[in-house]
Amino acid sequence: MFISQKVQTDLSEAFTNTSEETNLAENVKAEAEQVSNFFTEAADKLYSMLPSIASALIALVIGIVLSKIIVKVLIKGMSKANVDNTAKGFMKSLVKIILYTIVIVIALSIINVPMQSIIAVIGAAGLAIGLALQNSLSNLAGGFIILFSQPFKSGDYIETKDAAGTVESISILYTRLITPDNKTVYIPNGVVSSGMLINYTKKDTRRIDVDIVIPQDNDVKKVETLLLDLIASHDMALKEPAPMVRLGNIGETNITFHLRVWTRTDDYWDLYYDLLE
């Protein structure tokens, strides 16, 4: 009995489809086995690493606690040594960063991360951060300069090229000022350390310079006597160094007297305005 051509074709296609389905099923099964093996190996590896991970977490917690204790002891010691508050805040931030970095490195080494890899990552990260934060690094260096040279401290009234105010704090990167009208100004430490800076409260005393202009037809000696008596009657004016009143300029219709009076730094503005009145 002969099978028709059409039947032979249908049978051939059926066998072909069956073969393809068989191959597909085998491929799916192989991939499923690979995925299963991967998760099995990962689970086994994680299970074997559990003691190390637990040890690393314990070391991390203990390290953070010890770091906080060390920082507290450091701040307490600096307080006993009468170190300025700004310096204490700066050192606190710096030491905390260093200690936390050490703790993280120790925790990574416990879970068998190669030390060479850790050093390489830290070095690469440091290089990348250094390139990206060049200005910030200059501010960091400026913070160290301010900390050790101490051109000012917390509570001093200073003036820079761009701002003036009372120093509230010195952080790692910025110095914070409070202006007389209660504005908060953040100045990069690099700018503060590299530019001109005036500290008005570094010394306990300051000299007030006031110019008095009067008509030319007045008696010079009498005016000097009156001004000196006025200064002597004010309790904020210091006797030493002695105040000075001198004729400073002769104009066409007026004469100018220079007043030079010393006072305590805290009394400067009160005496200044009283003298003008």
C-alpha positions in Angstrom: 0.0 0.0 0.0 1.4 3.3 -1.0 1.1 6.4 1.2 0.1 9.6 -0.6 2.6 12.5 -0.9 0.4 14.7 1.3 0.3 12.2 4.1 4.1 11.8 3.9 4.5 15.6 4.1 2.2 15.9 7.2 4.0 13.1 9.0 7.4 14.7 8.2 6.2 18.1 9.6 4.8 16.4 12.7 8.1 14.6 13.4 9.9 17.9 12.9 7.7 19.8 15.3 8.0 17.1 17.9 11.7 17.3 17.6 11.8 21.1 18.0 9.5 20.9 21.0 11.8 18.3 22.5 14.8 20.5 22.0 13.0 23.5 23.4 12.0 21.5 26.5 15.6 20.3 26.9 16.9 23.9 26.6 14.4 25.2 29.2 15.3 22.4 31.5 19.0 23.1 31.1 18.5 26.8 31.8 16.3 26.0 34.8 19.0 23.7 36.2 21.6 26.5 35.7 19.5 29.0 37.5 18.8 26.5 40.3 22.5 25.7 40.6 23.3 29.4 40.7 20.9 30.1 43.6 22.0 26.9 45.3 25.6 27.9 45.1 24.8 31.4 46.2 22.8 30.1 49.2 25.6 27.7 50.2 28.2 30.5 49.9 26.0 32.9 51.9 25.4 30.2 54.5 29.1 29.6 54.7 29.7 33.4 55.1 27.1 33.9 57.8 29.6 33.6 60.7 31.9 36.2 58.9 29.0 38.5 58.2 27.8 38.3 61.8 31.3 39.0 63.0 31.6 41.9 60.6 28.3 43.4 61.9 29.3 42.9 65.5 32.7 44.6 64.7 30.9 47.4 63.0 28.5 48.1 65.9 31.4 47.8 68.5 33.6 50.1 66.3 30.9 52.8 66.0 30.3 52.7 69.8 34.0 52.9 70.5 34.4 55.7 68.0 31.7 57.7 69.8 33.4 57.0 73.1 36.8 58.1 71.8 35.2 61.3 70.3 33.5 62.1 73.7 36.8 61.5 75.6 38.7 63.7 73.1 36.1 66.5 73.4 36.2 66.2 77.2 40.0 66.4 77.2 39.9 69.5 74.9 37.4 71.1 77.2 39.6 70.6 80.2 42.5 72.1 78.2 40.3 75.2 77.4 40.5 74.6 73.7 38.3 76.9 71.7 34.8 75.6 70.8 35.5 76.1 67.1 38.6 73.9 67.3 36.7 71.3 69.2 33.9 71.1 66.6 36.5 70.9 63.8 38.5 68.1 65.5 35.3 66.2 66.4 34.2 66.1 62.7 37.6 65.1 61.5 38.3 62.4 64.1 34.8 60.9 63.5 35.4 60.6 59.8 38.8 58.9 60.3 37.5 56.5 62.9 34.4 55.5 60.9 36.6 54.8 57.9 38.8 52.5 59.9 35.8 50.7 61.3 34.4 50.1 57.8 37.7 48.8 56.6 38.0 46.4 59.5 34.4 45.1 58.9 35.2 44.5 55.2 38.4 42.7 56.0 36.5 40.3 58.3 34.2 39.1 55.5 37.4 38.3 53.6 37.4 41.3 51.2 41.1 41.5 50.1 42.9 44.3 51.7 44.5 45.2 48.4 41.1 45.7 46.9 40.0 47.9 49.8 43.1 50.0 49.5 42.7 50.2 45.7 39.0 51.3 46.1 39.9 53.9 48.8 42.8 55.2 46.6 40.6 55.4 43.5 37.8 57.0 45.5 40.2 59.4 47.0 41.6 60.4 43.6 38.1 60.8 42.1 36.9 62.8 45.1 40.1 64.9 45.0 39.5 65.7 41.3 35.8 66.4 41.8 36.2 68.4 45.0 39.3 70.5 44.4 37.7 73.6 45.9 36.5 71.6 48.9 40.0 70.3 49.5 41.3 73.8 49.5 38.6 74.7 52.0 39.6 71.6 54.1 43.2 72.8 54.1 42.0 76.3 55.0 40.2 74.8 57.9 43.4 73.2 59.2 45.2 76.6 58.8 42.5 78.4 60.8 42.5 75.7 63.4 46.2 75.8 64.1 47.0 79.5 63.4 43.9 80.6 65.2 43.4 84.1 63.6 40.0 84.1 65.3 37.8 82.0 67.6 34.1 81.6 68.2 32.6 84.8 69.4 35.1 87.1 67.6 33.8 89.8 65.3 35.7 89.6 62.0 35.6 91.2 58.6 36.7 89.5 55.3 36.6 90.8 51.8 32.9 89.8 51.3 31.3 89.8 54.7 31.6 90.8 58.4 30.0 89.3 61.5 30.5 87.4 64.7 32.0 83.9 64.3 29.5 81.3 65.3 31.3 78.1 64.3 34.1 76.7 62.1 33.3 73.5 60.3 35.5 71.3 58.1 34.7 73.3 55.0 33.0 76.6 56.1 33.1 79.3 58.7 29.7 80.5 59.8 29.2 84.2 60.7 26.2 86.0 62.2 25.9 89.6 60.9 24.8 92.5 63.1 21.3 92.3 61.5 21.1 88.5 62.3 21.9 87.1 58.9 23.8 83.8 58.7 26.8 83.9 56.3 28.8 80.8 55.2 32.3 81.6 54.0 34.6 78.9 52.5 37.6 78.3 54.7 39.9 78.5 51.7 38.7 82.1 51.1 39.0 83.0 54.8 42.6 81.6 55.1 43.9 83.0 51.9 42.5 86.5 51.9 42.8 89.5 54.2 41.0 89.3 57.5 40.3 91.8 60.2 39.7 90.6 63.7 38.0 93.5 65.7 37.8 91.6 69.0 41.2 89.9 69.1 42.4 92.6 71.6 40.7 93.7 74.8 40.9 97.4 73.9 40.3 99.5 70.8 40.8 103.1 69.8 37.9 105.2 68.6 38.7 107.8 65.9 36.3 110.6 65.5 36.6 113.8 63.5 34.8 116.9 64.8 34.2 119.8 62.3 33.4 123.2 63.7 33.3 126.8 62.4 36.7 128.4 62.0 36.0 131.4 64.4 36.1 129.2 67.5 38.9 129.3 70.1 41.1 126.2 69.4 42.4 125.8 73.0 38.9 126.2 74.4 37.5 123.5 72.0 40.4 121.1 72.9 39.7 121.6 76.6 35.9 121.1 76.2 36.4 117.9 74.2 38.9 116.5 76.7 36.6 117.3 79.6 33.7 115.6 77.7 35.8 112.4 77.1 37.0 112.4 80.8 33.4 112.5 82.0 32.5 109.3 80.2 33.0 106.1 82.2 33.7 104.0 79.1 36.7 106.1 78.1 40.0 104.7 79.3 42.5 107.0 81.1 45.4 104.9 79.8 46.4 105.2 77.0 45.5 108.8 77.4 42.9 110.3 75.1 44.1 112.8 72.4 42.4 115.9 70.9 44.4 117.7 68.2 43.6 120.2 65.5 43.8 118.1 62.3 42.8 120.3 59.4 42.1 124.0 58.6 39.6 124.7 55.8 38.3 127.9 54.3 35.5 128.2 56.8 35.8 125.2 59.1 38.4 123.5 61.3 38.6 119.8 62.0 39.6 118.2 65.3 40.8 114.6 65.6 39.6 112.7 68.7 41.5 109.5 69.6 40.0 107.7 72.6 40.7 104.2 73.9 38.0 102.0 75.3 37.2 98.3 76.0 36.4 96.4 72.9 32.9 95.5 74.2 32.2 99.2 74.8 33.4 100.5 71.4 30.1 101.3 69.6 28.4 102.7 72.7 31.2 105.1 73.4 31.5 105.9 69.6 27.9 107.0 69.3 28.0 108.8 72.7 31.0 110.9 71.5 29.2 111.8 68.3 26.2 113.0 70.3 
